Amino acid sequence: MSEAERALERAEALVERLEETRRRLESTQDAEAATEVLSELAEIAREIEAELAEARRRAEEDAREEP
């Protein structure tokens, strides 16, 4: 498995975590808890973005290395 594929797998796992967190947000009635969950969603989104950037970078490296 390539490094790009590993980064994509990590991003997919983070998307699952994002969905679980989003469901928690939908079920909360407490404004303070909702704010905390929104912060968590933002952090997960940043992590997903970083993993996708890493996957893209690794895929481009792999493409340059292929004859």
C-alpha positions, -999 to 999 in steps of 0.1 A, spaced: 0 0 0 14 34 -10 17 63 14 -9 81 -7 -34 53 -1 -25 53 37 -32 90 38 -66 85 21 -75 57 45 -67 81 74 -89 108 58 -117 83 54 -115 74 90 -116 111 99 -147 115 77 -164 88 97 -154 105 129 -167 138 114 -201 122 107 -203 108 142 -195 142 157 -221 158 134 -247 134 147 -238 144 182 -242 181 173 -277 174 158 -288 156 190 -276 182 215 -299 209 229 -272 226 251 -257 257 235 -224 253 253 -221 216 243 -230 226 207 -202 251 207 -177 225 218 -189 200 192 -186 227 165 -150 233 176 -144 196 174 -159 195 139 -136 223 128 -106 205 141 -116 172 124 -121 191 91 -86 206 94 -72 171 99 -91 158 69 -78 186 48 -42 179 59 -45 142 51 -60 149 17 -31 173 10 -7 146 21 -23 121 -1 -22 144 -31 15 152 -24 24 116 -21 5 107 -53 23 134 -72 56 121 -59 47 86 -69 37 98 -104 70 115 -109 89 84 -98 72 61 -123 90 57 -156 
